[in-house]
Amino acid sequence: MNTHFWLTATKPKKNPDQPDDRLYVRKYGTGHAVLLALHGFGRNGARMERLGMNLGKHFTTLAPDLPYHGNSEWYGDRYDIAEMTELLQQLLDRFADRPVFLLGHSLGGRYLSACLAGLHHPQLRDLALVAPDGAGGRYTNWIDTLPAKLIRPLARLTERPRAILRMSDWLKKRGIINGYSAEYLKYNLNDRPFRRRLAGTLRSVLKFPPSPEAFERALRERNIRCTVFVGDKDPLLHHDRLTRMYEPLPSVELHHYPGSHWLPERLLAEYYQNSLVTVLP
């Protein structure tokens, strides 16, 4: 089964006549257990379709399009942990009587990690992160290393492709971003929706700072564990930095697999099917 519905943000609007910010949520499968899955930057919830349909007999997969992505309608110029947590909590509240699993890929992993402390559900079972952002990724690490006061003007520059391309060359020459990142920007900045997506994400992502201690505390309070899946050929991760962040945490297990940055659908399908052995009668 493949359907969708909308989640509307409840924050007060600066302009009463402004349309509501809302997330487009894709729904796959009809199983009793719930998988809430967040995609990475530049993708949308449809990235979870094959996994969701594969698990559809035992799972209902909920895959929102993040703000500025896919079919979601986001009119504000940014969002923060409180807003994202409130929207995810709306989803969890709809399924209070079912076991829930959380999955975040890349940027979605960063968001789930940051929001976990504010999420509450009586049957929260597990969290899995695939190539999570926030641990020194080669593509996104430069955002975390820039002074916060530069983020706003950098976000404005995304509306001026030539200026941001000059900026990307400047950042590349100084070793702040790598050649892949510079080419990625060059390829995509002619697309206006991409520029808005990049601007909104730039303004928002630093509001989700990685905090290993707070993350471990949130896992313990919910009595759940986290598995971090890392592709051994992932060119977008600083593997040493990721290991230093997650390996010391008692509630986290690192799982290395042969692969790159893409979602390992077959591996995850086996992971969730095996997880059900201890959850469902």
C-alpha positions as CSV (number, residue, x, y, z in Angstrom):
1,M,0.0,0.0,0.0
2,N,1.4,3.4,-1.0
3,T,-0.5,6.5,0.3
4,H,0.3,9.9,1.8
5,F,-1.0,12.5,4.2
6,W,0.0,15.9,5.6
7,L,1.5,17.1,8.9
8,T,1.0,20.8,9.7
9,A,3.3,22.8,11.9
10,T,1.6,24.4,14.9
11,K,4.1,27.3,15.5
12,P,2.6,30.8,15.4
13,K,3.1,32.4,12.0
14,K,4.8,35.8,11.6
15,N,2.3,36.7,8.9
16,P,-1.3,35.4,9.6
17,D,-2.0,35.4,5.8
18,Q,1.0,33.1,5.2
19,P,0.2,29.5,4.2
20,D,0.9,26.8,6.8
21,D,4.2,25.0,6.8
22,R,3.5,21.4,6.4
23,L,5.2,18.1,5.7
24,Y,4.2,15.6,3.0
25,V,4.4,12.2,4.6
26,R,4.6,9.1,2.4
27,K,3.2,5.8,3.8
28,Y,4.3,2.4,2.7
29,G,3.0,-1.0,3.8
30,T,0.3,-2.0,6.3
31,G,2.2,-3.9,9.0
32,H,1.6,-3.5,12.7
33,A,5.0,-2.2,13.6
34,V,5.9,1.4,12.5
35,L,9.1,2.5,10.9
36,L,9.6,6.3,10.9
37,A,12.3,7.0,8.3
38,L,14.0,10.3,7.5
39,H,15.9,10.8,4.2
40,G,19.1,12.7,3.5
41,F,19.7,16.1,1.9
42,G,18.5,16.5,-1.7
43,R,16.3,13.4,-1.6
44,N,12.7,12.9,-0.4
45,G,10.6,10.3,1.4
46,A,10.3,8.3,-1.8
47,R,13.9,7.1,-1.2
48,M,12.4,4.8,1.4
49,E,9.8,3.3,-0.9
50,R,11.6,0.0,-1.8
51,L,12.5,-0.6,1.8
52,G,9.0,0.2,2.9
53,M,7.3,-2.0,0.3
54,N,9.8,-4.9,1.1
55,L,8.8,-4.6,4.8
56,G,5.2,-3.9,4.1
57,K,3.8,-7.1,5.5
58,H,5.1,-6.4,9.0
59,F,5.8,-2.7,9.0
60,T,4.0,0.6,8.2
61,T,6.8,2.9,7.0
62,L,6.3,6.6,7.4
63,A,8.7,8.7,5.3
64,P,8.2,12.5,5.5
65,D,9.7,14.8,2.9
66,L,11.9,17.1,5.0
67,P,11.3,20.9,4.8
68,Y,12.3,22.3,1.3
69,H,12.4,18.8,0.0
70,G,10.0,16.8,-2.2
71,N,6.3,17.8,-1.9
72,S,6.6,19.4,1.5
73,E,5.4,23.0,1.7
74,W,7.7,25.1,3.9
75,Y,7.3,28.9,3.7
76,G,9.5,29.9,6.6
77,D,13.1,30.5,6.0
78,R,14.3,28.0,8.6
79,Y,13.3,25.4,11.2
80,D,14.8,24.2,14.4
81,I,14.8,21.2,16.8
82,A,11.6,22.3,18.5
83,E,9.6,22.5,15.3
84,M,11.0,19.2,13.9
85,T,10.5,17.4,17.1
86,E,6.9,18.6,17.3
87,L,6.2,17.3,13.8
88,L,7.8,13.9,14.5
89,Q,5.9,13.7,17.8
90,Q,2.6,14.2,15.9
91,L,3.5,11.1,13.9
92,L,4.4,9.1,16.9
93,D,1.1,10.1,18.7
94,R,-0.9,8.6,15.8
95,F,0.5,5.2,16.5
96,A,0.8,5.1,20.3
97,D,-0.4,1.5,20.5
98,R,2.2,0.1,18.1
99,P,5.9,-0.7,18.4
100,V,8.0,2.1,16.7
101,F,11.4,1.9,15.1
102,L,13.4,5.0,14.0
103,L,15.7,5.3,10.9
104,G,17.7,8.3,9.8
105,H,19.9,8.5,6.7
106,S,22.6,11.1,6.4
107,L,21.0,14.5,7.2
108,G,17.9,12.6,8.5
109,G,20.2,10.8,10.9
110,R,21.5,14.1,12.3
111,Y,18.0,15.3,12.8
112,L,16.7,12.2,14.6
113,S,19.8,12.2,16.9
114,A,19.1,15.8,17.9
115,C,15.4,15.3,18.3
116,L,15.5,12.1,20.2
117,A,15.6,13.7,23.6
118,G,12.2,15.4,22.9
119,L,10.4,12.4,21.4
120,H,8.2,10.2,23.6
121,H,6.5,6.9,22.8
122,P,5.5,4.0,25.1
123,Q,6.8,1.4,22.6
124,L,9.9,3.0,21.1
125,R,12.1,0.0,20.2
126,D,15.2,1.0,18.3
127,L,17.1,3.7,16.4
128,A,19.3,3.1,13.3
129,L,21.4,5.7,11.7
130,V,22.9,5.2,8.2
131,A,26.0,7.4,7.3
132,P,24.7,10.1,9.8
133,D,25.7,13.7,9.2
134,G,27.1,15.7,12.1
135,A,30.2,13.5,12.7
136,G,32.5,15.3,10.3
137,G,31.2,14.3,6.9
138,R,33.4,15.3,4.0
139,Y,30.5,16.9,2.2
140,T,28.8,18.7,5.1
141,N,31.5,19.1,7.6
142,W,32.4,22.6,6.3
143,I,29.0,23.8,7.5
144,D,29.8,22.8,11.0
145,T,33.3,24.4,10.8
146,L,32.1,27.8,9.6
147,P,31.5,30.6,12.2
148,A,27.8,30.9,12.8
149,K,27.8,34.6,11.8
150,L,28.8,33.5,8.2
151,I,25.8,31.2,7.8
152,R,23.2,33.8,7.2
153,P,25.1,35.7,4.5
154,L,26.1,32.4,2.9
155,A,22.4,31.3,2.8
156,R,21.5,34.6,1.1
157,L,24.3,34.0,-1.5
158,T,22.5,30.8,-2.6
159,E,20.0,33.0,-4.4
160,R,22.9,34.4,-6.4
161,P,24.5,31.4,-8.2
162,R,27.5,33.2,-9.5
163,A,28.4,34.6,-6.1
164,I,28.0,31.2,-4.4
165,L,30.1,29.6,-7.1
166,R,32.9,32.1,-6.4
167,M,32.5,31.4,-2.7
168,S,32.7,27.6,-3.3
169,D,36.0,28.1,-5.2
170,W,37.3,30.2,-2.4
171,L,36.3,27.6,0.2
172,K,37.9,24.8,-2.0
173,K,41.2,26.7,-2.3
174,R,41.4,27.0,1.4
175,G,40.6,23.4,2.0
176,I,37.3,24.0,3.8
177,I,35.4,22.0,1.2
178,N,36.6,19.3,-1.1
179,G,36.4,19.1,-4.9
180,Y,33.3,16.8,-4.8
181,S,31.4,19.5,-2.8
182,A,32.5,22.3,-5.2
183,E,31.4,20.3,-8.2
184,Y,28.1,19.3,-6.5
185,L,27.3,23.0,-6.0
186,K,28.4,23.9,-9.5
187,Y,26.1,21.2,-11.0
188,N,23.0,22.0,-8.9
189,L,23.0,25.8,-8.4
190,N,21.2,26.5,-11.7
191,D,18.1,24.9,-10.2
192,R,16.0,27.3,-8.2
193,P,14.3,24.7,-6.0
194,F,17.8,23.4,-5.1
195,R,19.0,26.9,-4.2
196,R,16.0,27.4,-1.9
197,R,16.6,23.9,-0.4
198,L,20.2,24.7,0.2
199,A,19.5,28.1,1.7
200,G,16.8,26.8,4.1
201,T,19.0,23.8,5.2
202,L,22.0,26.1,5.7
203,R,19.9,28.3,8.0
204,S,18.6,25.3,9.9
205,V,21.2,22.6,10.1
206,L,23.4,24.3,12.8
207,K,20.3,24.3,15.1
208,F,20.8,20.5,15.2
209,P,24.3,20.3,16.8
210,P,25.7,16.9,17.4
211,S,26.0,16.1,21.1
212,P,27.2,12.6,21.9
213,E,26.6,12.9,25.6
214,A,23.0,14.1,25.2
215,F,22.4,11.4,22.6
216,E,23.6,8.6,24.9
217,R,21.5,10.0,27.7
218,A,18.4,10.0,25.5
219,L,19.0,6.4,24.5
220,R,19.4,5.3,28.1
221,E,16.3,7.1,29.2
222,R,14.3,5.3,26.5
223,N,16.0,2.0,27.2
224,I,16.8,1.6,23.5
225,R,20.0,1.0,21.5
226,C,21.3,2.6,18.3
227,T,23.0,0.9,15.4
228,V,25.2,3.2,13.2
229,F,25.6,1.7,9.7
230,V,28.8,2.9,7.9
231,G,29.7,2.0,4.3
232,D,33.4,1.1,4.1
233,K,33.6,2.9,0.8
234,D,31.6,6.0,1.7
235,P,33.5,9.0,0.3
236,L,31.4,11.5,2.1
237,L,32.3,10.5,5.7
238,H,35.3,11.1,7.8
239,H,35.4,7.5,9.2
240,D,37.8,8.3,12.0
241,R,35.7,11.2,13.2
242,L,32.6,9.2,13.1
243,T,34.2,6.3,15.0
244,R,35.5,8.7,17.7
245,M,32.0,10.2,18.1
246,Y,30.0,6.9,18.4
247,E,32.3,4.1,19.5
248,P,32.7,5.4,23.1
249,L,28.9,5.5,23.6
250,P,27.7,2.3,25.5
251,S,24.3,2.3,23.8
252,V,25.6,2.6,20.3
253,E,27.0,-0.2,18.0
254,L,28.9,0.6,14.8
255,H,28.2,-1.8,11.9
256,H,30.6,-1.5,8.9
257,Y,29.3,-3.0,5.7
258,P,30.6,-3.1,2.1
259,G,29.1,0.0,0.4
260,S,29.0,3.7,-0.2
261,H,26.8,6.5,1.0
262,W,23.6,5.1,-0.5
263,L,20.9,3.5,1.6
264,P,21.7,-0.3,2.0
265,E,18.1,-1.5,1.5
266,R,18.8,-5.2,1.6
267,L,20.8,-5.0,4.7
268,L,18.2,-2.8,6.4
269,A,15.4,-5.1,5.4
270,E,17.2,-8.0,7.1
271,Y,17.9,-5.9,10.1
272,Y,14.3,-5.0,10.7
273,Q,12.9,-8.4,9.9
274,N,15.3,-9.9,12.5
275,S,14.3,-7.1,15.0
276,L,10.7,-8.2,14.8
277,V,11.6,-11.6,16.4
278,T,11.8,-10.0,19.8
279,V,8.9,-7.5,19.3
280,L,5.9,-9.3,17.7
281,P,4.2,-12.4,19.0
